[in-house]
Amino acid sequence: MRSIKERGVVAEEASLLTPEMLKQGTWKGKKFRAYNIALNPPRQSIGRKHPYKEFLDFVKYKFVGMGFEEMRGPLVENEFWDMDALYMPQFHPARNIHDVYFIKEPTACREIESPFGKNVAAAHKDGGKTGSTGWRYPFDIERAKRLILRSQGTAVSARTLASRAEGPGKILFHCALLPV
């Protein structure tokens, strides 16, 4: 208290000017707290969540409570994880410019993670070690590096499963909750 008096702050500081203070004139003897007009006001969250979004959040909450992990992945993905790893042949008509959105800059990723690129290329070419005969075409690794907007949630599943060294687990992908 002594240090406050020494600094010369002895009057009570008011933070709010009320109608009563204006009527009675008591505001004249008050010292008002400094007001910073550069501060942004607090954000008002008006409205509410869509009922379907509330339902999805509830289902996600329940699954996470049962031990499921939520998968998340990039919106910009390479063709490898979006299509090749899911065994879609590179000559499939759904891979043309009318069904996939390609990224202009950069157009491709640097590399495909090892050993996945080599194993998937072998599976497409001649079945690799799978026992299948494959699609029987020369796999183009440069095409697999092209960047696109992720066209399906399954790409996140493929990437997640490939990164899990610990084996099976309970995994939830929120886009899988969309109605059929």
ChimeraX attribute file (.defattr): number of C-alpha atoms within 10 A of each C-alpha:
attribute: neighborCount
match mode: 1-to-1
recipient: residues
	/A:1	7
	/A:2	6
	/A:3	8
	/A:4	9
	/A:5	10
	/A:6	9
	/A:7	8
	/A:8	8
	/A:9	12
	/A:10	11
	/A:11	11
	/A:12	11
	/A:13	12
	/A:14	12
	/A:15	12
	/A:16	10
	/A:17	12
	/A:18	10
	/A:19	10
	/A:20	10
	/A:21	13
	/A:22	11
	/A:23	9
	/A:24	9
	/A:25	10
	/A:26	12
	/A:27	17
	/A:28	9
	/A:29	9
	/A:30	14
	/A:31	14
	/A:32	14
	/A:33	11
	/A:34	9
	/A:35	8
	/A:36	7
	/A:37	7
	/A:38	6
	/A:39	7
	/A:40	7
	/A:41	7
	/A:42	6
	/A:43	6
	/A:44	6
	/A:45	6
	/A:46	6
	/A:47	6
	/A:48	7
	/A:49	9
	/A:50	9
	/A:51	9
	/A:52	10
	/A:53	10
	/A:54	12
	/A:55	13
	/A:56	16
	/A:57	13
	/A:58	12
	/A:59	14
	/A:60	19
	/A:61	12
	/A:62	12
	/A:63	16
	/A:64	15
	/A:65	10
	/A:66	10
	/A:67	12
	/A:68	16
	/A:69	15
	/A:70	13
	/A:71	16
	/A:72	15
	/A:73	14
	/A:74	10
	/A:75	14
	/A:76	15
	/A:77	23
	/A:78	26
	/A:79	28
	/A:80	28
	/A:81	23
	/A:82	26
	/A:83	23
	/A:84	22
	/A:85	23
	/A:86	14
	/A:87	16
	/A:88	16
	/A:89	19
	/A:90	21
	/A:91	11
	/A:92	9
	/A:93	10
	/A:94	13
	/A:95	16
	/A:96	12
	/A:97	9
	/A:98	9
	/A:99	10
	/A:100	14
	/A:101	15
	/A:102	20
	/A:103	15
	/A:104	10
	/A:105	7
	/A:106	9
	/A:107	13
	/A:108	19
	/A:109	14
	/A:110	10
	/A:111	12
	/A:112	16
	/A:113	10
	/A:114	8
	/A:115	8
	/A:116	14
	/A:117	19
	/A:118	14
	/A:119	16
	/A:120	20
	/A:121	23
	/A:122	21
	/A:123	23
	/A:124	23
	/A:125	18
	/A:126	18
	/A:127	17
	/A:128	16
	/A:129	10
	/A:130	11
	/A:131	9
	/A:132	11
	/A:133	14
	/A:134	18
	/A:135	18
	/A:136	13
	/A:137	14
	/A:138	12
	/A:139	21
	/A:140	11
	/A:141	17
	/A:142	14
	/A:143	14
	/A:144	23
	/A:145	20
	/A:146	19
	/A:147	22
	/A:148	19
	/A:149	16
	/A:150	22
	/A:151	17
	/A:152	12
	/A:153	17
	/A:154	18
	/A:155	24
	/A:156	20
	/A:157	20
	/A:158	16
	/A:159	17
	/A:160	15
	/A:161	16
	/A:162	14
	/A:163	10
	/A:164	10
	/A:165	8
	/A:166	7
	/A:167	8
	/A:168	8
	/A:169	11
	/A:170	11
	/A:171	16
	/A:172	18
	/A:173	17
	/A:174	15
	/A:175	13
	/A:176	10
	/A:177	12
	/A:178	8
	/A:179	5
	/A:180	4
